Amino acid sequence: MDAFRIQGGRPLRGEISVSGSKNASLPIMVAALLAEGESVLFGAPDLVDVRTLGQLLAHMGAGVRREGRETKIDATRIDKHEAPYDLVRTMRASFLVIGPLLARFGRARVSLPGGCAIGARPVDQHLKALEALGATLHISHGYVEAETKGLCGAEITFDFPTVGGTENLMIAASLAKGQTVLNNAACEPEIVDLALALGEMGVRIEGAGTERLVVHGTDKVRPYRHQVVCDRIEFGTFLVAGALAGEPLTILGGVADHQAALVDKLKKSGADIAIDGPRATVTRAGAIRPVDLRTAPYPGFPTDMQAQLMALMTVADGVSVITETIFENRFMHVPELNRLGADIRVDGGKAVVHGVKTLSGSTVMATDLRASAGLVLAGLVAEGETVVRRIYHLDRGYEHLADKLIAVGANIQRFRE
Ligand code: UD1
């Protein structure tokens, strides 16, 4: 397994750019299954998760090619309506294929995703909503077996704004008869981007980015040509890197509005952030001030930024309280940050972070994607050498992270253990 060796304490200076969004690319790639012909997605990051989804689509019979920054998916011939356990287990977003398979072919057999390191993550909201559209579901041997004589639009109210559930239903409802209303829908920028791609396929969607989405189903859709939105979580991770060590760090290609909750917290922590369209320049003059935060669905503070902001708070001048409300087990980075000299105590869904003067380099273990990013950020400011093990988690979600950070002054070596 690969690891990073980081020599801490180097300032980050210069320009770093943001890649295309992983979390938008995945559902948009899945949406290609709705249409005969070749869809083209521009700017999908070259990442393990994107490749895994490509493998799943190819397993079902789609032609999947990557040419430079273009990902081409030809879903004309789909001969397997199945997503096997091995592909869904490693990446929960694979479960999304159930929607388009049902909508276009009337049947699907998709493995339940199972748990993951950060929580149980069930798919009950997806299933309840697909049933409301007229799917018959049967769970057996760990698989959801679904069929329908034709999906019909319905009014659905999610129990809470699930990102994947909203995406699954938007895709499925695109080929349903009549209109589907999704209440309490997720409002994330990735949902808006998926709606744009579906719009390019000929599906009329109203209200994307609000809590009430209306999808006007249609008989037939065409393939899309779509430029994916930039990755707001990668953008946010670089903003935190700038707040920790920017002298100054300019981030290119992010959308500041997509990280408004984070930008607000970073400014309160003492970072100086100047936004000029797609350029965000971050620096910090004085001490890091503690800020409390509570994760929430968009536009609240993203759970995917919690570990990174916690890394910043470990060296704040005071005590901060971080409350996680989206996932029940998303503090696995805490013991690892404590190994670097942080002083964090977890009490249920709350982490109380007592800022320390300095972190000291050590060996730590990455446990999930965003936790790993938090550890890398901590390593960038820890005294001496930090080794972050199991960085395959990072490879799932950050395109060329080490190279990008090295180009702005970080000292990171990737090596095989
Ligand atoms: C997506 C993101 C992930 C992010 C999360 C929350 C992708 C590929 N992943 O994940 O990075 O952390 O949004 O912003 O876009 N839940 C249920 N039943 C369901 C669906 C979800 O109980 O049917 C629970 C989950 O266990 C979790 C919470 O709801 O605790 C949020 O899940 P959801 O919003 O669906 O997140 P994902 O789409 O899995």
Boltz pocket constraint, residues with backbone or C-beta under 6 A from the ligand:
constraints:
  - pocket:
      binder: B
      contacts: [[A, 22], [A, 23], [A, 24], [A, 26], [A, 92], [A, 93], [A, 119], [A, 120], [A, 121], [A, 122], [A, 123], [A, 124], [A, 125], [A, 126], [A, 127], [A, 161], [A, 162], [A, 163], [A, 164], [A, 165], [A, 190], [A, 303], [A, 304], [A, 326], [A, 327], [A, 328]]
      max_distance: 6.0
